[in-house]
Amino acid sequence: MDLNAIIELDLHGLSSEEAQYRIEKAVKDAGSGVYLIRCIHGFHRGTRIKDMIRREFGHGLEPKIKSIRGGANEGITELVLR
């Protein structure tokens, strides 16, 4: 088991609905060794995907997600898993 596993999702060019589907699938499929899902959405074309992530996955809405945090830059949002 790899306890340092990170899933990276490139969400560039997707609609909010497509991005939400991919994130939901990654969360569902994440094994016990995965502790982080890094969502790479970019920021030059607005914040619709970033806003959707916080709206749909924040505040305890998804039991497997412990917290949401910003990434290394504005175009990344990270989901910390339980």
N, CA, C and O atoms as a CHARMM CRD file, in Angstrom:
* protein
*
  328
    1    1 MET  N      0.84000  -1.17500   0.00000 PROA 1      0.00000
    2    1 MET  CA     0.00000   0.00000   0.00000 PROA 1      0.00000
    3    1 MET  C      0.88800   1.24300   0.00000 PROA 1      0.00000
    4    1 MET  O      1.81900   1.34300   0.79900 PROA 1      0.00000
    5    2 ASP  N      0.60300   2.18200  -0.88900 PROA 2      0.00000
    6    2 ASP  CA     1.37300   3.42300  -0.98700 PROA 2      0.00000
    7    2 ASP  C      0.66200   4.50800  -0.18300 PROA 2      0.00000
    8    2 ASP  O     -0.38600   5.00200  -0.60000 PROA 2      0.00000
    9    3 LEU  N      1.21700   4.87500   0.95000 PROA 3      0.00000
   10    3 LEU  CA     0.57400   5.86300   1.81700 PROA 3      0.00000
   11    3 LEU  C      0.82200   7.29600   1.36700 PROA 3      0.00000
   12    3 LEU  O      0.34200   8.23300   2.00400 PROA 3      0.00000
   13    4 ASN  N      1.55500   7.47700   0.29000 PROA 4      0.00000
   14    4 ASN  CA     1.83300   8.81700  -0.21200 PROA 4      0.00000
   15    4 ASN  C      1.16100   9.06600  -1.55000 PROA 4      0.00000
   16    4 ASN  O      1.58800   9.93900  -2.30600 PROA 4      0.00000
   17    5 ALA  N      0.12400   8.31700  -1.84800 PROA 5      0.00000
   18    5 ALA  CA    -0.50100   8.40300  -3.16400 PROA 5      0.00000
   19    5 ALA  C     -1.31400   9.68500  -3.32800 PROA 5      0.00000
   20    5 ALA  O     -2.09200  10.08100  -2.46000 PROA 5      0.00000
   21    6 ILE  N     -1.09800  10.30500  -4.47100 PROA 6      0.00000
   22    6 ILE  CA    -1.82900  11.50500  -4.85900 PROA 6      0.00000
   23    6 ILE  C     -2.43200  11.24200  -6.23500 PROA 6      0.00000
   24    6 ILE  O     -1.74800  10.76700  -7.14100 PROA 6      0.00000
   25    7 ILE  N     -3.70700  11.55200  -6.38200 PROA 7      0.00000
   26    7 ILE  CA    -4.35600  11.49000  -7.69000 PROA 7      0.00000
   27    7 ILE  C     -4.37000  12.91200  -8.24500 PROA 7      0.00000
   28    7 ILE  O     -4.79000  13.84300  -7.55900 PROA 7      0.00000
   29    8 GLU  N     -3.91500  13.08000  -9.48000 PROA 8      0.00000
   30    8 GLU  CA    -3.97800  14.38600 -10.13700 PROA 8      0.00000
   31    8 GLU  C     -5.00700  14.32400 -11.25600 PROA 8      0.00000
   32    8 GLU  O     -4.97800  13.43000 -12.10200 PROA 8      0.00000
   33    9 LEU  N     -5.91500  15.28900 -11.24100 PROA 9      0.00000
   34    9 LEU  CA    -6.94500  15.39500 -12.26700 PROA 9      0.00000
   35    9 LEU  C     -6.74600  16.68600 -13.04800 PROA 9      0.00000
   36    9 LEU  O     -6.77900  17.77400 -12.47200 PROA 9      0.00000
   37   10 ASP  N     -6.53900  16.57100 -14.35000 PROA 10     0.00000
   38   10 ASP  CA    -6.44100  17.76000 -15.20000 PROA 10     0.00000
   39   10 ASP  C     -7.84100  18.08200 -15.69900 PROA 10     0.00000
   40   10 ASP  O     -8.40300  17.33900 -16.50400 PROA 10     0.00000
   41   11 LEU  N     -8.39700  19.17100 -15.23100 PROA 11     0.00000
   42   11 LEU  CA    -9.77700  19.54800 -15.53300 PROA 11     0.00000
   43   11 LEU  C     -9.87200  20.69800 -16.53100 PROA 11     0.00000
   44   11 LEU  O    -10.95600  21.23900 -16.74900 PROA 11     0.00000
   45   12 HSD  N     -8.75300  21.07300 -17.13500 PROA 12     0.00000
   46   12 HSD  CA    -8.75000  22.16100 -18.12000 PROA 12     0.00000
   47   12 HSD  C     -9.73500  21.86300 -19.25000 PROA 12     0.00000
   48   12 HSD  O     -9.78500  20.74800 -19.77000 PROA 12     0.00000
   49   13 GLY  N    -10.50800  22.86900 -19.61600 PROA 13     0.00000
   50   13 GLY  CA   -11.38700  22.75600 -20.77100 PROA 13     0.00000
   51   13 GLY  C    -12.68400  22.00800 -20.52300 PROA 13     0.00000
   52   13 GLY  O    -13.49700  21.87700 -21.43800 PROA 13     0.00000
   53   14 LEU  N    -12.90200  21.51600 -19.31500 PROA 14     0.00000
   54   14 LEU  CA   -14.13300  20.79100 -19.02000 PROA 14     0.00000
   55   14 LEU  C    -15.21500  21.74400 -18.53100 PROA 14     0.00000
   56   14 LEU  O    -14.92200  22.81600 -18.00100 PROA 14     0.00000
   57   15 SER  N    -16.45400  21.34400 -18.71400 PROA 15     0.00000
   58   15 SER  CA   -17.55300  22.08900 -18.10100 PROA 15     0.00000
   59   15 SER  C    -17.55300  21.76300 -16.61000 PROA 15     0.00000
   60   15 SER  O    -16.89000  20.81700 -16.18500 PROA 15     0.00000
   61   16 SER  N    -18.27500  22.52300 -15.82800 PROA 16     0.00000
   62   16 SER  CA   -18.37400  22.25500 -14.39500 PROA 16     0.00000
   63   16 SER  C    -18.96300  20.87200 -14.14400 PROA 16     0.00000
   64   16 SER  O    -18.53500  20.16500 -13.23100 PROA 16     0.00000
   65   17 GLU  N    -19.95400  20.48700 -14.96100 PROA 17     0.00000
   66   17 GLU  CA   -20.59800  19.19000 -14.79700 PROA 17     0.00000
   67   17 GLU  C    -19.62500  18.05100 -15.09400 PROA 17     0.00000
   68   17 GLU  O    -19.59000  17.05800 -14.36700 PROA 17     0.00000
   69   18 GLU  N    -18.83700  18.19200 -16.15700 PROA 18     0.00000
   70   18 GLU  CA   -17.84500  17.16000 -16.49300 PROA 18     0.00000
   71   18 GLU  C    -16.77600  17.06000 -15.40300 PROA 18     0.00000
   72   18 GLU  O    -16.36900  15.96400 -15.02100 PROA 18     0.00000
   73   19 ALA  N    -16.33500  18.19900 -14.91600 PROA 19     0.00000
   74   19 ALA  CA   -15.32200  18.21300 -13.85600 PROA 19     0.00000
   75   19 ALA  C    -15.87700  17.57500 -12.58700 PROA 19     0.00000
   76   19 ALA  O    -15.17600  16.81100 -11.92400 PROA 19     0.00000
   77   20 GLN  N    -17.11500  17.87600 -12.24500 PROA 20     0.00000
   78   20 GLN  CA   -17.72800  17.30000 -11.04900 PROA 20     0.00000
   79   20 GLN  C    -17.79900  15.77900 -11.17700 PROA 20     0.00000
   80   20 GLN  O    -17.50200  15.06700 -10.21800 PROA 20     0.00000
   81   21 TYR  N    -18.18400  15.27900 -12.33500 PROA 21     0.00000
   82   21 TYR  CA   -18.25300  13.83200 -12.55800 PROA 21     0.00000
   83   21 TYR  C    -16.88700  13.18100 -12.35400 PROA 21     0.00000
   84   21 TYR  O    -16.77800  12.15200 -11.68700 PROA 21     0.00000
   85   22 ARG  N    -15.85400  13.77900 -12.92700 PROA 22     0.00000
   86   22 ARG  CA   -14.50200  13.21200 -12.79900 PROA 22     0.00000
   87   22 ARG  C    -14.01400  13.22300 -11.34900 PROA 22     0.00000
   88   22 ARG  O    -13.37400  12.27500 -10.89400 PROA 22     0.00000
   89   23 ILE  N    -14.31900  14.29000 -10.64100 PROA 23     0.00000
   90   23 ILE  CA   -13.91200  14.36200  -9.23500 PROA 23     0.00000
   91   23 ILE  C    -14.66700  13.31600  -8.41400 PROA 23     0.00000
   92   23 ILE  O    -14.07200  12.60200  -7.60700 PROA 23     0.00000
   93   24 GLU  N    -15.97500  13.23200  -8.62500 PROA 24     0.00000
   94   24 GLU  CA   -16.77300  12.23200  -7.90200 PROA 24     0.00000
   95   24 GLU  C    -16.23900  10.82300  -8.13400 PROA 24     0.00000
   96   24 GLU  O    -16.14100  10.03200  -7.19600 PROA 24     0.00000
   97   25 LYS  N    -15.89500  10.50800  -9.37400 PROA 25     0.00000
   98   25 LYS  CA   -15.35900   9.18600  -9.70900 PROA 25     0.00000
   99   25 LYS  C    -14.01800   8.95700  -9.02000 PROA 25     0.00000
  100   25 LYS  O    -13.77300   7.87500  -8.48800 PROA 25     0.00000
  101   26 ALA  N    -13.15000   9.96100  -9.02500 PROA 26     0.00000
  102   26 ALA  CA   -11.83800   9.82400  -8.38200 PROA 26     0.00000
  103   26 ALA  C    -11.98800   9.60300  -6.87800 PROA 26     0.00000
  104   26 ALA  O    -11.28400   8.77800  -6.29600 PROA 26     0.00000
  105   27 VAL  N    -12.90100  10.33500  -6.25400 PROA 27     0.00000
  106   27 VAL  CA   -13.12600  10.17400  -4.81700 PROA 27     0.00000
  107   27 VAL  C    -13.64300   8.76100  -4.53700 PROA 27     0.00000
  108   27 VAL  O    -13.17700   8.09000  -3.61600 PROA 27     0.00000
  109   28 LYS  N    -14.60400   8.32400  -5.33600 PROA 28     0.00000
  110   28 LYS  CA   -15.18600   6.99400  -5.14900 PROA 28     0.00000
  111   28 LYS  C    -14.15200   5.89500  -5.33800 PROA 28     0.00000
  112   28 LYS  O    -14.13000   4.92500  -4.58100 PROA 28     0.00000
  113   29 ASP  N    -13.29000   6.04100  -6.35200 PROA 29     0.00000
  114   29 ASP  CA   -12.31800   5.00500  -6.71400 PROA 29     0.00000
  115   29 ASP  C    -11.02600   5.06100  -5.90600 PROA 29     0.00000
  116   29 ASP  O    -10.20500   4.14800  -5.99300 PROA 29     0.00000
  117   30 ALA  N    -10.83300   6.12200  -5.11800 PROA 30     0.00000
  118   30 ALA  CA    -9.58200   6.28000  -4.37300 PROA 30     0.00000
  119   30 ALA  C     -9.43200   5.16800  -3.34000 PROA 30     0.00000
  120   30 ALA  O    -10.31300   4.94500  -2.51000 PROA 30     0.00000
  121   31 GLY  N     -8.31000   4.48600  -3.41100 PROA 31     0.00000
  122   31 GLY  CA    -8.03000   3.42900  -2.44700 PROA 31     0.00000
  123   31 GLY  C     -7.57400   4.00500  -1.11800 PROA 31     0.00000
  124   31 GLY  O     -7.42400   5.21800  -0.96800 PROA 31     0.00000
  125   32 SER  N     -7.35700   3.12600  -0.16300 PROA 32     0.00000
  126   32 SER  CA    -7.00100   3.56900   1.18400 PROA 32     0.00000
  127   32 SER  C     -5.63700   4.24700   1.24600 PROA 32     0.00000
  128   32 SER  O     -5.36800   4.98100   2.19600 PROA 32     0.00000
  129   33 GLY  N     -4.76600   4.02100   0.25700 PROA 33     0.00000
  130   33 GLY  CA    -3.45800   4.65500   0.25400 PROA 33     0.00000
  131   33 GLY  C     -3.45800   6.06300  -0.30800 PROA 33     0.00000
  132   33 GLY  O     -2.46000   6.77400  -0.19200 PROA 33     0.00000
  133   34 VAL  N     -4.56400   6.47800  -0.91600 PROA 34     0.00000
  134   34 VAL  CA    -4.65700   7.81800  -1.49900 PROA 34     0.00000
  135   34 VAL  C     -5.06500   8.80100  -0.41700 PROA 34     0.00000
  136   34 VAL  O     -6.07700   8.61400   0.25800 PROA 34     0.00000
  137   35 TYR  N     -4.26600   9.85300  -0.25800 PROA 35     0.00000
  138   35 TYR  CA    -4.59800  10.84600   0.76300 PROA 35     0.00000
  139   35 TYR  C     -4.95100  12.20800   0.17300 PROA 35     0.00000
  140   35 TYR  O     -5.41100  13.09200   0.89500 PROA 35     0.00000
  141   36 LEU  N     -4.73800  12.39000  -1.15100 PROA 36     0.00000
  142   36 LEU  CA    -4.94700  13.70700  -1.74100 PROA 36     0.00000
  143   36 LEU  C     -5.38300  13.57200  -3.19200 PROA 36     0.00000
  144   36 LEU  O     -4.83700  12.76500  -3.94500 PROA 36     0.00000
  145   37 ILE  N     -6.37400  14.37300  -3.57500 PROA 37     0.00000
  146   37 ILE  CA    -6.75100  14.50400  -4.98200 PROA 37     0.00000
  147   37 ILE  C     -6.46200  15.94200  -5.37200 PROA 37     0.00000
  148   37 ILE  O     -7.05600  16.87600  -4.83400 PROA 37     0.00000
  149   38 ARG  N     -5.55200  16.10800  -6.30400 PROA 38     0.00000
  150   38 ARG  CA    -5.14000  17.43700  -6.76700 PROA 38     0.00000
  151   38 ARG  C     -5.91200  17.74500  -8.04700 PROA 38     0.00000
  152   38 ARG  O     -5.73100  17.08100  -9.06700 PROA 38     0.00000
  153   39 CYS  N     -6.77600  18.76000  -7.98200 PROA 39     0.00000
  154   39 CYS  CA    -7.60300  19.17600  -9.11200 PROA 39     0.00000
  155   39 CYS  C     -6.93100  20.36800  -9.79200 PROA 39     0.00000
  156   39 CYS  O     -6.83000  21.45000  -9.21300 PROA 39     0.00000
  157   40 ILE  N     -6.47900  20.16100 -11.01300 PROA 40     0.00000
  158   40 ILE  CA    -5.79800  21.21500 -11.76800 PROA 40     0.00000
  159   40 ILE  C     -6.82300  21.80000 -12.73500 PROA 40     0.00000
  160   40 ILE  O     -7.16200  21.18300 -13.74500 PROA 40     0.00000
  161   41 HSD  N     -7.30900  22.99400 -12.41600 PROA 41     0.00000
  162   41 HSD  CA    -8.38900  23.59500 -13.18900 PROA 41     0.00000
  163   41 HSD  C     -7.99600  24.88500 -13.88400 PROA 41     0.00000
  164   41 HSD  O     -8.74100  25.37400 -14.73400 PROA 41     0.00000
  165   42 GLY  N     -6.86900  25.43600 -13.55100 PROA 42     0.00000
  166   42 GLY  CA    -6.45700  26.71300 -14.15400 PROA 42     0.00000
  167   42 GLY  C     -7.23300  27.86700 -13.53900 PROA 42     0.00000
  168   42 GLY  O     -8.16700  27.67000 -12.76200 PROA 42     0.00000
  169   43 PHE  N     -6.81700  29.08800 -13.91100 PROA 43     0.00000
  170   43 PHE  CA    -7.51600  30.25600 -13.37000 PROA 43     0.00000
  171   43 PHE  C     -7.64600  31.37600 -14.38200 PROA 43     0.00000
  172   43 PHE  O     -8.27200  32.39300 -14.08200 PROA 43     0.00000
  173   44 HSD  N     -7.08600  31.23200 -15.55600 PROA 44     0.00000
  174   44 HSD  CA    -7.14600  32.31200 -16.54400 PROA 44     0.00000
  175   44 HSD  C     -8.53600  32.50600 -17.13200 PROA 44     0.00000
  176   44 HSD  O     -8.85800  33.59000 -17.61800 PROA 44     0.00000
  177   45 ARG  N     -9.35400  31.47600 -17.09200 PROA 45     0.00000
  178   45 ARG  CA   -10.69900  31.57200 -17.67300 PROA 45     0.00000
  179   45 ARG  C    -11.78200  31.67300 -16.61000 PROA 45     0.00000
  180   45 ARG  O    -12.94200  31.36500 -16.88500 PROA 45     0.00000
  181   46 GLY  N    -11.43400  32.09000 -15.42800 PROA 46     0.00000
  182   46 GLY  CA   -12.41900  32.25700 -14.37000 PROA 46     0.00000
  183   46 GLY  C    -12.30800  31.19600 -13.29700 PROA 46     0.00000
  184   46 GLY  O    -11.37800  30.39000 -13.28100 PROA 46     0.00000
  185   47 THR  N    -13.28200  31.21800 -12.39900 PROA 47     0.00000
  186   47 THR  CA   -13.20700  30.34400 -11.22200 PROA 47     0.00000
  187   47 THR  C    -14.39400  29.38200 -11.12800 PROA 47     0.00000
  188   47 THR  O    -14.68600  28.88800 -10.03900 PROA 47     0.00000
  189   48 ARG  N    -15.07800  29.10400 -12.22500 PROA 48     0.00000
  190   48 ARG  CA   -16.29500  28.28600 -12.14800 PROA 48     0.00000
  191   48 ARG  C    -16.03300  26.89100 -11.61400 PROA 48     0.00000
  192   48 ARG  O    -16.82200  26.39100 -10.81200 PROA 48     0.00000
  193   49 ILE  N    -14.94100  26.23700 -12.03400 PROA 49     0.00000
  194   49 ILE  CA   -14.66000  24.89000 -11.53300 PROA 49     0.00000
  195   49 ILE  C    -14.19300  24.95500 -10.07900 PROA 49     0.00000
  196   49 ILE  O    -14.60100  24.13100  -9.26000 PROA 49     0.00000
  197   50 LYS  N    -13.35500  25.91200  -9.76200 PROA 50     0.00000
  198   50 LYS  CA   -12.90800  26.08000  -8.37400 PROA 50     0.00000
  199   50 LYS  C    -14.10400  26.33400  -7.45500 PROA 50     0.00000
  200   50 LYS  O    -14.19100  25.75800  -6.37100 PROA 50     0.00000
  201   51 ASP  N    -15.01000  27.18400  -7.88300 PROA 51     0.00000
  202   51 ASP  CA   -16.20500  27.47800  -7.09100 PROA 51     0.00000
  203   51 ASP  C    -17.08800  26.24300  -6.94600 PROA 51     0.00000
  204   51 ASP  O    -17.63600  25.99200  -5.87300 PROA 51     0.00000
  205   52 MET  N    -17.22900  25.46700  -8.02900 PROA 52     0.00000
  206   52 MET  CA   -18.03300  24.24700  -7.98800 PROA 52     0.00000
  207   52 MET  C    -17.45300  23.25200  -6.99200 PROA 52     0.00000
  208   52 MET  O    -18.19900  22.61700  -6.24600 PROA 52     0.00000
  209   53 ILE  N    -16.12200  23.10900  -6.97100 PROA 53     0.00000
  210   53 ILE  CA   -15.48000  22.17700  -6.04700 PROA 53     0.00000
  211   53 ILE  C    -15.82100  22.55000  -4.61200 PROA 53     0.00000
  212   53 ILE  O    -16.19800  21.68600  -3.82100 PROA 53     0.00000
  213   54 ARG  N    -15.69600  23.80300  -4.27400 PROA 54     0.00000
  214   54 ARG  CA   -15.99000  24.24400  -2.89900 PROA 54     0.00000
  215   54 ARG  C    -17.47600  24.08900  -2.56900 PROA 54     0.00000
  216   54 ARG  O    -17.83200  23.73400  -1.44500 PROA 54     0.00000
  217   55 ARG  N    -18.33300  24.35400  -3.54500 PROA 55     0.00000
  218   55 ARG  CA   -19.78100  24.26500  -3.32800 PROA 55     0.00000
  219   55 ARG  C    -20.24200  22.80400  -3.18600 PROA 55     0.00000
  220   55 ARG  O    -21.03900  22.48600  -2.30400 PROA 55     0.00000
  221   56 GLU  N    -19.74100  21.93000  -4.04900 PROA 56     0.00000
  222   56 GLU  CA   -20.22800  20.55400  -4.10000 PROA 56     0.00000
  223   56 GLU  C    -19.51400  19.59200  -3.15600 PROA 56     0.00000
  224   56 GLU  O    -20.08500  18.56800  -2.77900 PROA 56     0.00000
  225   57 PHE  N    -18.28100  19.90000  -2.76700 PROA 57     0.00000
  226   57 PHE  CA   -17.49100  18.95900  -1.97600 PROA 57     0.00000
  227   57 PHE  C    -17.08300  19.51100  -0.60600 PROA 57     0.00000
  228   57 PHE  O    -16.50200  18.78600   0.20200 PROA 57     0.00000
  229   58 GLY  N    -17.37700  20.76500  -0.34500 PROA 58     0.00000
  230   58 GLY  CA   -16.98700  21.37900   0.92000 PROA 58     0.00000
  231   58 GLY  C    -18.00500  21.15800   2.02700 PROA 58     0.00000
  232   58 GLY  O    -19.07800  20.60100   1.79400 PROA 58     0.00000
  233   59 HSD  N    -17.66900  21.58900   3.20900 PROA 59     0.00000
  234   59 HSD  CA   -18.57900  21.59500   4.36100 PROA 59     0.00000
  235   59 HSD  C    -19.15200  20.22300   4.69500 PROA 59     0.00000
  236   59 HSD  O    -20.32200  20.11200   5.06000 PROA 59     0.00000
  237   60 GLY  N    -18.33300  19.17500   4.57100 PROA 60     0.00000
  238   60 GLY  CA   -18.76200  17.84200   4.96500 PROA 60     0.00000
  239   60 GLY  C    -19.75800  17.17500   4.03700 PROA 60     0.00000
  240   60 GLY  O    -20.38500  16.18700   4.42100 PROA 60     0.00000
  241   61 LEU  N    -19.92000  17.68600   2.82800 PROA 61     0.00000
  242   61 LEU  CA   -20.88200  17.10500   1.88700 PROA 61     0.00000
  243   61 LEU  C    -20.45100  15.74100   1.37000 PROA 61     0.00000
  244   61 LEU  O    -21.29800  14.91700   1.02400 PROA 61     0.00000
  245   62 GLU  N    -19.16900  15.49500   1.31400 PROA 62     0.00000
  246   62 GLU  CA   -18.63700  14.20300   0.86200 PROA 62     0.00000
  247   62 GLU  C    -17.86900  13.60100   2.03400 PROA 62     0.00000
  248   62 GLU  O    -16.84000  14.14300   2.43600 PROA 62     0.00000
  249   63 PRO  N    -18.35300  12.49100   2.58700 PROA 63     0.00000
  250   63 PRO  CA   -17.72600  11.90800   3.78600 PROA 63     0.00000
  251   63 PRO  C    -16.24500  11.54700   3.63600 PROA 63     0.00000
  252   63 PRO  O    -15.50900  11.57300   4.62200 PROA 63     0.00000
  253   64 LYS  N    -15.79500  11.21400   2.43000 PROA 64     0.00000
  254   64 LYS  CA   -14.39300  10.82000   2.24500 PROA 64     0.00000
  255   64 LYS  C    -13.44300  12.01100   2.20700 PROA 64     0.00000
  256   64 LYS  O    -12.22700  11.83500   2.29000 PROA 64     0.00000
  257   65 ILE  N    -13.99000  13.23400   2.08000 PROA 65     0.00000
  258   65 ILE  CA   -13.14800  14.42900   1.99000 PROA 65     0.00000
  259   65 ILE  C    -13.04900  15.08800   3.36300 PROA 65     0.00000
  260   65 ILE  O    -14.04700  15.49400   3.95900 PROA 65     0.00000
  261   66 LYS  N    -11.81500  15.17700   3.83900 PROA 66     0.00000
  262   66 LYS  CA   -11.53600  15.78100   5.15000 PROA 66     0.00000
  263   66 LYS  C    -11.52700  17.30500   5.06700 PROA 66     0.00000
  264   66 LYS  O    -12.09100  17.98700   5.92200 PROA 66     0.00000
  265   67 SER  N    -10.87500  17.83400   4.01700 PROA 67     0.00000
  266   67 SER  CA   -10.80800  19.28400   3.84500 PROA 67     0.00000
  267   67 SER  C    -10.45800  19.62700   2.40300 PROA 67     0.00000
  268   67 SER  O    -10.03000  18.78000   1.61900 PROA 67     0.00000
  269   68 ILE  N    -10.65700  20.89700   2.08700 PROA 68     0.00000
  270   68 ILE  CA   -10.30200  21.43000   0.76400 PROA 68     0.00000
  271   68 ILE  C     -9.31100  22.55300   1.00600 PROA 68     0.00000
  272   68 ILE  O     -9.49900  23.38600   1.89200 PROA 68     0.00000
  273   69 ARG  N     -8.24900  22.56500   0.20500 PROA 69     0.00000
  274   69 ARG  CA    -7.23900  23.62000   0.35900 PROA 69     0.00000
  275   69 ARG  C     -6.73000  24.05900  -1.01100 PROA 69     0.00000
  276   69 ARG  O     -6.87000  23.35200  -2.00900 PROA 69     0.00000
  277   70 GLY  N     -6.14100  25.24200  -1.02100 PROA 70     0.00000
  278   70 GLY  CA    -5.52900  25.73500  -2.24200 PROA 70     0.00000
  279   70 GLY  C     -4.24800  24.97000  -2.52600 PROA 70     0.00000
  280   70 GLY  O     -3.61600  24.42900  -1.61800 PROA 70     0.00000
  281   71 GLY  N     -3.88100  24.93400  -3.78100 PROA 71     0.00000
  282   71 GLY  CA    -2.65600  24.24200  -4.17000 PROA 71     0.00000
  283   71 GLY  C     -1.48300  25.18500  -4.27600 PROA 71     0.00000
  284   71 GLY  O     -1.46700  26.25800  -3.67200 PROA 71     0.00000
  285   72 ALA  N     -0.49900  24.76900  -5.05700 PROA 72     0.00000
  286   72 ALA  CA     0.73100  25.54100  -5.22100 PROA 72     0.00000
  287   72 ALA  C      0.48800  26.87000  -5.93500 PROA 72     0.00000
  288   72 ALA  O      1.28800  27.79700  -5.81300 PROA 72     0.00000
  289   73 ASN  N     -0.61400  26.96200  -6.67800 PROA 73     0.00000
  290   73 ASN  CA    -0.97800  28.21700  -7.32800 PROA 73     0.00000
  291   73 ASN  C     -2.50500  28.31100  -7.40500 PROA 73     0.00000
  292   73 ASN  O     -3.20700  27.38400  -7.00100 PROA 73     0.00000
  293   74 GLU  N     -3.01000  29.41900  -7.91800 PROA 74     0.00000
  294   74 GLU  CA    -4.45300  29.67000  -7.96300 PROA 74     0.00000
  295   74 GLU  C     -5.20900  28.67800  -8.82600 PROA 74     0.00000
  296   74 GLU  O     -6.42200  28.53600  -8.67300 PROA 74     0.00000
  297   75 GLY  N     -4.53700  27.99900  -9.71300 PROA 75     0.00000
  298   75 GLY  CA    -5.17800  27.07200 -10.64500 PROA 75     0.00000
  299   75 GLY  C     -5.29000  25.65300 -10.13300 PROA 75     0.00000
  300   75 GLY  O     -5.62500  24.74000 -10.88800 PROA 75     0.00000
  301   76 ILE  N     -5.00700  25.45800  -8.83800 PROA 76     0.00000
  302   76 ILE  CA    -5.05000  24.12400  -8.24500 PROA 76     0.00000
  303   76 ILE  C     -5.87200  24.16900  -6.96300 PROA 76     0.00000
  304   76 ILE  O     -5.71900  25.07300  -6.14100 PROA 76     0.00000
  305   77 THR  N     -6.74600  23.17800  -6.80900 PROA 77     0.00000
  306   77 THR  CA    -7.47100  22.97100  -5.56100 PROA 77     0.00000
  307   77 THR  C     -7.23200  21.53300  -5.14700 PROA 77     0.00000
  308   77 THR  O     -7.32400  20.62200  -5.97000 PROA 77     0.00000
  309   78 GLU  N     -6.92500  21.32500  -3.87800 PROA 78     0.00000
  310   78 GLU  CA    -6.61800  19.98200  -3.38400 PROA 78     0.00000
  311   78 GLU  C     -7.67800  19.50500  -2.41200 PROA 78     0.00000
  312   78 GLU  O     -8.10300  20.24300  -1.52400 PROA 78     0.00000
  313   79 LEU  N     -8.10200  18.26000  -2.59100 PROA 79     0.00000
  314   79 LEU  CA    -9.04400  17.61500  -1.70200 PROA 79     0.00000
  315   79 LEU  C     -8.27000  16.66300  -0.82600 PROA 79     0.00000
  316   79 LEU  O     -7.67700  15.70700  -1.32500 PROA 79     0.00000
  317   80 VAL  N     -8.26300  16.90300   0.47000 PROA 80     0.00000
  318   80 VAL  CA    -7.56400  16.04500   1.42400 PROA 80     0.00000
  319   80 VAL  C     -8.55900  14.98400   1.87800 PROA 80     0.00000
  320   80 VAL  O     -9.63600  15.29600   2.38600 PROA 80     0.00000
  321   81 LEU  N     -8.17800  13.72500   1.68600 PROA 81     0.00000
  322   81 LEU  CA    -9.08300  12.62000   2.00200 PROA 81     0.00000
  323   81 LEU  C     -8.87200  12.11800   3.42000 PROA 81     0.00000
  324   81 LEU  O     -7.81100  12.32700   4.00900 PROA 81     0.00000
  325   82 ARG  N     -9.86800  11.46600   3.95900 PROA 82     0.00000
  326   82 ARG  CA    -9.79300  10.86000   5.30200 PROA 82     0.00000
  327   82 ARG  C     -9.04600   9.57000   5.24700 PROA 82     0.00000
  328   82 ARG  O     -8.87700   8.91000   6.27200 PROA 82     0.00000
